[in-house]
Amino acid sequence: MDTIDNKDHDFKEFLPPGKIGSPICLLLVEDSPQHQHLIKNALLRGPLDISVTMADSGEKGLELLEKDRYDVILLNYSLPKMNGLEFLWSLKKRGITIPTIMITGHGNEQVAVQAMKMGIYDYVNKDGEYLTKLYLVIQRALERYELKIQQEELRQRTAYINKRLQQEKRKLENIISAIGAGLAIIDKNYQVIWSNRTMEEWFKTDHDLEGIPCYVLFKRGSKNCNKCTMRHTFETGGIQRVKHSLVNSEGERKHYQLTTTPLVDINGDVIQVLCLVQDITNQVGMQLKLIQAGKLAAIGELASGLAHQLNNPLVGILNYVQLMLRKIAPEDPNRELLDTVERGAKQCRDIVRNLLNFSRPHHFNFELLDVQTIITSTLVLIENTLKVGNIKIIRDINKALPPIEGNVTQIQQVFLNLLMNALHAMPQGGEIRISTDTIRDQEDQDYAVIKFVDSGPGIPKSIIDKIFDPFFTTKDKDQGTGLGLSIAYGIIKAHNGKIEVESDEGNGASFTVYFPIAISREND
C-alpha cells in the first residue's frame, strides 16, 4: 500500500453521524508495550479525535468490552494465551459486532483470509509505514460499519414497509370483495390481467381468469364484439356502460351491467381498462314484475269496462231466452236450440262475473278468518272431483296459524282455483301437497303462508311470467277460460298479499300464497 499524506484529507467529513465533536473510542489489544506506545502516539498526533484504551491481552480486552463501549478495535494477531483469531471467535460468541482491524508483524495470507471470514474490517502488516496508514484504515472501517448499520436499518425498514403493504393489500382485497361487485382489469389485448374474488366466483371457468379474453368471459364468444365497450374506452377514454345476460356455470341466467373506466399513464394515454361488473338480476326481475303488474292493472281496467258493457245485453238475452222457454212446448224441436243459447249466455255471464271479480275483488266485507278452516272447506267442495282425477291430497300442517283478515268466499276462490289448476295439470293423476307456515319479512310484516305443490309436469320457463295474464291458458278450450290464476292474483292483491310460483320443468310446480296476519284489536 502506498504512503498516504494525511494533510490532503478532511477526515471530519468521513466521520459517521454522531461522532463529529466527540472522540472515537478505540480499544488497542496489543501485548507489546513498545507497539502500544508507538500506535497510541501516532493516533493522538493525527487529525482524528481518538481516545485510546490499552489491553495487553485478549482476556483483558474482552473484560474491557464487557464494561465499556468502544467504536473500533485494533487487534494484534500474536497475543499470549489467546491469538487474534481466538479473540475474534470470542467476540462472535458474545455477539459483539464492533469493527475490528487486525495488525500483525508476521504477514500470513492464510491468517488474513481466516480473519476476513470471521468478520474483521481490515488487515494491516506492521511494516515501516503502517502507522501512517492507520488513520485511513480506521476511517474506512468506521465508514463500512456505519454503512452496514444503515443497510440493516434499511432492511428492517423495508421489511416493515413490506409487511404493512401486505396488510394494506389484504385489507384492500377484503374491501374490494365486500363491495358485492366484480372488478377486472383488461389490457390492450382485451385479456384479463387481474380480477377480484367476486369475479372469480361469478364467472367460474376451467382455468384462471387471468389471460382470458373479455369477449370469452362475458359473451362466450370467439372474437371481439361488434360494439365493444372495451375498444370504445381504449379509443376515446370515455366511461361506457352496457347490460347483457349470461347463463352461468350453474345454468342460471344472470343479468349484469358492465361499466368500463380508462386507466391512464403519466402521459394521459389509456393503457388498461377497469371493468366494474354489477349483478342486476334482481333489479331486472323487479322491473319485469312492475311491468307485469302494470299490464295486469291495465287489463283489469279493460276487463271491468268490458264486463259492464257486456253485462246488460247478456241479462236481456237470458231473460228473453228463459221467457221463450216457458212459452214453448217441451217437444218443440226449437227448444234444443234455445237450450243451447241459454247455456252459452250463462257461460258468458260467468265469464263477465269472473272479469268483475278480477278487476274489483276488493268490494267485499272482510272479517277475521282461520286459514286452515277455509282449506278444509275448499277440499270438501272438490273432494269427489279429486277422487275422479286420481289426485291424492297430502296436508302438511303442523301448527295452528294466526287469523288473517279477508273475505272467506274470495279466499276460498283462490284456493279452489289453485287446486283446480293443479288438477288440470295432472290428467293421469298425482298428488298435491298443502303446507302452512308463518314468516316475517324484512319490513317486520308477519304473513300466513300457504303452499300448494303438485307432482305435475311443471311450467316451462318460457311461459312462467305469463300465467297470471287474463285469458292465458295452455288447456283445451273446453277446460277453462284462462282466468283462474288471474282472478286468484287479483284477490290476493286485494288482500294485501302476494303469490309466488316456482317450477322446475318436469318436476311439478309450487304456488306460495302470503296473507298478512291480522293485527290484534284487543287493545283497540
Backbone hydrogen bonds, N-H to C=O, Kabsch-Sander energy under -0.5 kcal/mol:
donor,donor_aa,acceptor,acceptor_aa,energy
6,N,4,I,-0.8
8,D,5,D,-1.5
9,H,6,N,-1.6
11,F,9,H,-1.0
13,E,10,D,-1.2
14,F,11,F,-1.4
15,L,11,F,-0.6
15,L,12,K,-1.1
19,K,16,P,-2.0
22,S,19,K,-1.9
24,I,49,D,-3.1
25,C,23,P,-0.6
26,L,24,I,-0.7
26,L,51,S,-3.2
27,L,72,V,-2.3
28,L,26,L,-0.6
28,L,53,T,-3.1
29,V,27,L,-0.7
29,V,74,L,-3.2
30,E,28,L,-0.9
30,E,55,A,-2.1
36,Q,32,S,-2.4
37,H,33,P,-2.4
38,L,34,Q,-2.4
39,I,35,H,-2.8
40,K,36,Q,-2.4
41,N,37,H,-2.4
42,A,38,L,-2.2
43,L,39,I,-2.2
44,L,40,K,-2.6
45,R,41,N,-1.8
46,G,42,A,-0.6
46,G,43,L,-0.6
50,I,48,L,-1.1
51,S,24,I,-3.0
52,V,50,I,-0.6
53,T,26,L,-2.5
55,A,28,L,-2.2
61,G,57,S,-2.2
62,L,58,G,-2.4
63,E,59,E,-2.0
64,L,60,K,-2.3
65,L,61,G,-2.0
66,E,62,L,-1.3
67,K,63,E,-0.9
68,D,64,L,-2.8
71,D,25,C,-2.8
72,V,25,C,-1.4
73,I,99,P,-2.3
74,L,27,L,-2.6
75,L,73,I,-0.6
75,L,101,I,-3.3
76,N,29,V,-2.6
76,N,74,L,-0.5
77,Y,103,I,-2.1
79,L,77,Y,-1.0
82,M,80,P,-2.0
84,G,77,Y,-2.6
87,F,83,N,-2.1
88,L,84,G,-2.3
89,W,85,L,-2.1
90,S,86,E,-2.0
91,L,87,F,-2.2
92,K,88,L,-2.4
93,K,89,W,-2.3
94,R,90,S,-1.7
95,G,91,L,-0.6
95,G,92,K,-1.0
96,I,91,L,-2.4
97,T,95,G,-0.5
101,I,73,I,-3.1
102,M,122,D,-2.3
103,I,75,L,-3.0
104,T,124,V,-1.9
107,G,105,G,-0.5
112,A,108,N,-2.4
113,V,109,E,-2.4
114,Q,110,Q,-2.3
115,A,111,V,-2.7
116,M,112,A,-2.6
117,K,113,V,-2.3
118,M,114,Q,-1.4
119,G,116,M,-1.5
120,I,115,A,-1.9
121,Y,100,T,-3.1
122,D,100,T,-0.9
124,V,102,M,-3.2
126,K,104,T,-3.0
127,D,125,N,-2.3
130,Y,127,D,-1.1
132,T,129,E,-0.8
133,K,129,E,-0.8
133,K,130,Y,-0.5
134,L,130,Y,-0.9
137,V,133,K,-2.3
138,I,134,L,-3.2
139,Q,135,Y,-2.8
140,R,136,L,-3.0
141,A,137,V,-2.2
142,L,138,I,-2.6
143,E,139,Q,-2.5
144,R,140,R,-2.8
145,Y,141,A,-2.4
146,E,142,L,-2.7
147,L,143,E,-2.7
148,K,144,R,-2.4
149,I,145,Y,-2.4
150,Q,146,E,-2.7
151,Q,147,L,-2.7
152,E,148,K,-2.3
153,E,149,I,-2.8
154,L,150,Q,-2.8
155,R,151,Q,-2.6
156,Q,152,E,-2.7
157,R,153,E,-2.9
158,T,154,L,-3.0
159,A,155,R,-2.7
160,Y,156,Q,-2.4
161,I,157,R,-2.7
162,N,158,T,-3.0
163,K,159,A,-2.1
164,R,160,Y,-2.6
165,L,161,I,-2.9
166,Q,162,N,-2.5
167,Q,163,K,-2.2
168,E,164,R,-3.0
169,K,165,L,-2.7
170,R,166,Q,-2.6
171,K,167,Q,-2.4
172,L,168,E,-3.0
173,E,169,K,-2.8
174,N,170,R,-2.3
175,I,171,K,-2.3
176,I,172,L,-3.0
177,S,173,E,-2.4
178,A,174,N,-1.8
179,I,175,I,-0.8
180,G,177,S,-0.9
182,G,277,V,-3.0
184,A,275,C,-1.7
185,I,194,W,-2.4
186,I,273,V,-3.0
187,D,191,Q,-2.3
190,Y,187,D,-2.1
192,V,212,I,-2.2
193,I,185,I,-2.8
194,W,185,I,-1.0
196,N,183,L,-2.0
200,E,196,N,-1.7
201,E,197,R,-2.2
202,W,198,T,-2.5
203,F,199,M,-2.8
204,K,201,E,-0.5
211,G,192,V,-3.8
212,I,209,L,-2.3
214,C,190,Y,-2.7
216,V,213,P,-0.7
217,L,213,P,-2.0
218,F,214,C,-2.9
219,K,215,Y,-0.9
220,R,216,V,-0.8
221,G,215,Y,-2.5
228,C,225,C,-0.7
228,C,226,N,-0.7
229,T,227,K,-0.6
232,H,228,C,-2.0
233,T,229,T,-2.3
234,F,230,M,-2.6
235,E,231,R,-2.6
236,T,232,H,-2.7
237,G,233,T,-2.2
240,Q,260,T,-1.7
242,V,258,L,-2.1
244,H,256,Y,-2.1
246,L,254,K,-2.6
248,N,246,L,-0.6
248,N,252,E,-3.0
251,G,248,N,-2.0
254,K,246,L,-3.1
254,K,252,E,-0.6
256,Y,244,H,-2.9
257,Q,278,Q,-2.3
258,L,242,V,-3.3
259,T,276,L,-2.5
260,T,240,Q,-2.5
261,T,259,T,-0.5
261,T,274,L,-2.8
263,L,272,Q,-2.8
264,V,262,P,-0.5
265,D,269,D,-2.0
268,G,265,D,-2.0
271,I,263,L,-2.6
271,I,269,D,-0.6
272,Q,263,L,-1.7
273,V,186,I,-2.4
274,L,261,T,-3.1
275,C,184,A,-3.5
275,C,273,V,-0.6
276,L,259,T,-3.0
276,L,274,L,-0.6
277,V,182,G,-3.2
277,V,275,C,-0.6
278,Q,257,Q,-2.4
278,Q,276,L,-0.5
280,I,255,H,-2.2
280,I,278,Q,-0.8
281,T,255,H,-0.6
284,V,280,I,-2.9
285,G,281,T,-2.3
286,M,282,N,-2.5
287,Q,283,Q,-2.6
288,L,284,V,-2.5
289,K,285,G,-2.2
290,L,286,M,-2.5
291,I,287,Q,-2.6
292,Q,288,L,-2.8
293,A,289,K,-3.0
294,G,290,L,-2.5
295,K,291,I,-2.5
296,L,292,Q,-2.6
297,A,293,A,-2.5
298,A,294,G,-2.5
299,I,295,K,-2.8
300,G,296,L,-2.5
301,E,297,A,-2.2
302,L,298,A,-2.4
303,A,299,I,-3.3
304,S,300,G,-2.6
305,G,301,E,-2.3
306,L,302,L,-2.8
307,A,303,A,-2.8
308,H,304,S,-2.0
309,Q,305,G,-2.1
310,L,306,L,-2.1
311,N,307,A,-2.1
312,N,308,H,-1.0
314,L,310,L,-2.1
315,V,311,N,-2.2
316,G,312,N,-2.0
317,I,313,P,-2.5
318,L,314,L,-2.8
319,N,315,V,-2.5
320,Y,316,G,-2.5
321,V,317,I,-2.6
322,Q,318,L,-2.8
323,L,319,N,-2.2
324,M,320,Y,-2.4
325,L,321,V,-2.3
326,R,322,Q,-1.4
327,K,323,L,-1.1
328,I,324,M,-1.5
332,D,329,A,-1.5
335,R,332,D,-1.8
338,L,334,N,-2.0
339,D,335,R,-2.7
340,T,336,E,-2.0
341,V,337,L,-2.1
342,E,338,L,-2.5
343,R,339,D,-2.6
344,G,340,T,-2.4
345,A,341,V,-2.5
346,K,342,E,-2.6
347,Q,343,R,-2.3
348,C,344,G,-2.3
349,R,345,A,-2.4
350,D,346,K,-2.6
351,I,347,Q,-2.1
352,V,348,C,-2.5
353,R,349,R,-2.5
354,N,350,D,-2.6
355,L,351,I,-2.4
356,L,352,V,-2.3
357,N,353,R,-2.6
358,F,354,N,-2.5
359,S,355,L,-2.4
360,R,356,L,-2.7
363,H,360,R,-1.0
364,F,362,H,-0.9
367,E,406,G,-2.4
369,L,404,I,-3.3
371,V,369,L,-0.7
374,I,370,D,-1.7
375,I,371,V,-2.3
376,T,372,Q,-2.2
377,S,373,T,-2.4
378,T,374,I,-2.2
379,L,375,I,-2.2
380,V,376,T,-1.8
381,L,377,S,-1.5
382,I,378,T,-1.3
383,E,380,V,-0.9
386,L,382,I,-2.5
387,K,383,E,-2.0
388,V,384,N,-2.7
389,G,385,T,-1.9
390,N,387,K,-1.5
391,I,386,L,-2.8
392,K,390,N,-0.5
392,K,430,G,-2.6
394,I,392,K,-0.5
394,I,432,I,-2.7
395,R,393,I,-0.5
396,D,394,I,-0.7
396,D,434,I,-3.7
397,I,395,R,-0.7
398,N,396,D,-0.6
404,I,369,L,-2.0
405,E,516,P,-0.7
406,G,367,E,-2.6
406,G,404,I,-0.5
408,V,406,G,-0.6
411,I,407,N,-2.5
412,Q,408,V,-2.3
413,Q,409,T,-1.8
414,V,410,Q,-1.8
415,F,411,I,-2.3
416,L,412,Q,-2.6
417,N,413,Q,-2.6
418,L,414,V,-2.2
419,L,415,F,-2.5
420,M,416,L,-2.6
421,N,417,N,-2.2
422,A,418,L,-2.0
423,L,419,L,-2.4
424,H,420,M,-2.5
425,A,421,N,-1.1
426,M,422,A,-0.6
426,M,423,L,-1.3
429,G,426,M,-1.9
430,G,390,N,-1.6
432,I,392,K,-2.7
433,R,453,V,-3.2
434,I,394,I,-3.1
434,I,432,I,-0.5
435,S,433,R,-0.5
435,S,451,K,-2.0
436,T,396,D,-1.1
437,D,449,V,-1.9
439,I,447,Y,-1.8
441,D,445,Q,-2.1
444,D,441,D,-1.8
446,D,444,D,-0.5
447,Y,439,I,-3.0
448,A,515,F,-3.4
449,V,437,D,-3.4
449,V,447,Y,-0.5
450,I,448,A,-0.5
450,I,513,V,-2.5
451,K,435,S,-2.9
452,F,511,F,-2.9
453,V,433,R,-2.5
453,V,451,K,-0.5
454,D,509,A,-2.4
455,S,431,E,-1.3
463,I,460,P,-1.5
464,I,460,P,-0.9
466,K,463,I,-2.1
467,I,463,I,-0.7
469,D,466,K,-2.1
471,F,482,G,-1.1
472,F,469,D,-1.7
472,F,482,G,-0.8
473,T,471,F,-0.6
479,Q,476,D,-1.9
480,G,476,D,-0.5
480,G,477,K,-0.6
487,I,483,L,-2.9
488,A,484,G,-2.1
489,Y,485,L,-2.6
490,G,486,S,-2.4
491,I,487,I,-2.5
492,I,488,A,-2.5
493,K,489,Y,-2.3
494,A,490,G,-2.1
495,H,491,I,-1.1
495,H,492,I,-0.5
496,N,493,K,-1.9
497,G,492,I,-2.8
498,K,514,Y,-1.7
500,E,512,T,-2.5
502,E,510,S,-2.4
504,D,508,G,-1.0
505,E,503,S,-0.6
506,G,457,P,-3.4
507,N,504,D,-3.1
508,G,456,G,-1.1
510,S,502,E,-2.8
511,F,452,F,-2.7
512,T,500,E,-3.0
512,T,510,S,-0.5
513,V,450,I,-3.2
513,V,511,F,-0.5
514,Y,498,K,-3.0
515,F,448,A,-2.3
517,I,446,D,-2.4
518,A,403,P,-2.3
524,D,521,R,-1.2
